[in-house]
Amino acid sequence: MSSGVQASIDGPVARLVLDRPDSLNALNDEVRRGIVELLDELEERPDVRVLVLTGAGRAFSAGADLRSTAYPEIAGDWSTRRHRTGTWQRLLAQLDRLPQATVAGLHGHVIGGAALLAAAFDIRIATADTVVRIPELAIGIPLTWAGIPLLVREVGLPLTRDWVMTCRSVPADELLRSGYVQRLALAGELDTALDECVDQLLAVPPGPLAMTRAMTSAIGRSAPAMAAGWGDADHQQWAFTEDEYRSAVRDYLERMRGGR
């Protein structure tokens, strides 16, 4: 297993922990490869019934690691670069194919790509200090990873416009009202709330749970807006070539270092 994540399987439950607490679990290619390693195994393990995702330390995740990259080195011909730029989008699609029910536990900051990673899970449970923010436009790139259609599917078009176009912080009570999270946990009780949810899922007979998970995933994939994500790798690769992006990301990092 790659560093940056912890993964384990204990009977019917798999657990995945984003484990870069010094960088607020920022997502880079090593983290992606660690997640995919577990997902590849789970695709062939229908005996594992539930996957739980959490983040170590003070936050779930600060999103893509802008100080390095969330992608492998972008080199090669056009088709190779396009394929590599789509790595995280393919990871989110792989989550949809799993036979397991999936549960994400959120706390602290849930930024950018981390908000999309969580949105790909069936059930999301958050603590009262959870804040989602999607700052991609502020750093000079469109929201990709099929993020627009994914958010439209989960919270609707009006809120997707608001959250993405303003880049504002969205607090836990609004996340609950919107349906982005389904349950709120008391401070310090996220693990308890996750265990309760897992127990509820495991109390359901395996066959009906697996069929319902497959059915709801298929309905989610068939949402018309999901088809619009096919070009996101092209949009992102194009954005990376623009001076406007390079200037915006420098400004964004300076603001983050200054605590603004």
Secondary structure, 3 states (H helix, E strand, C coil): CCCCEEEEEECCEEEEEECCHHHCCCECHHHHHHHHHHHHHHHCCCCCCEEEEEECCCCCECCECCCCCCCCCCCCCHHHHHHHHCHHHHHHHHHHHCCCEEEEEECCEEECHHHHHHHCCCEEEEECCCEEECCHHHHCCCCCCCHHHHHHHHHCHHHHHHHHHHCCEEEHHHHHHHCCCCEEECCCCHHHHHHHHHHHHHCCCHHHHHHHHHHHHHHHHHCHHHHHHHHHHHHHHHHHCCHHHHHHHHHHHHHHHCCC
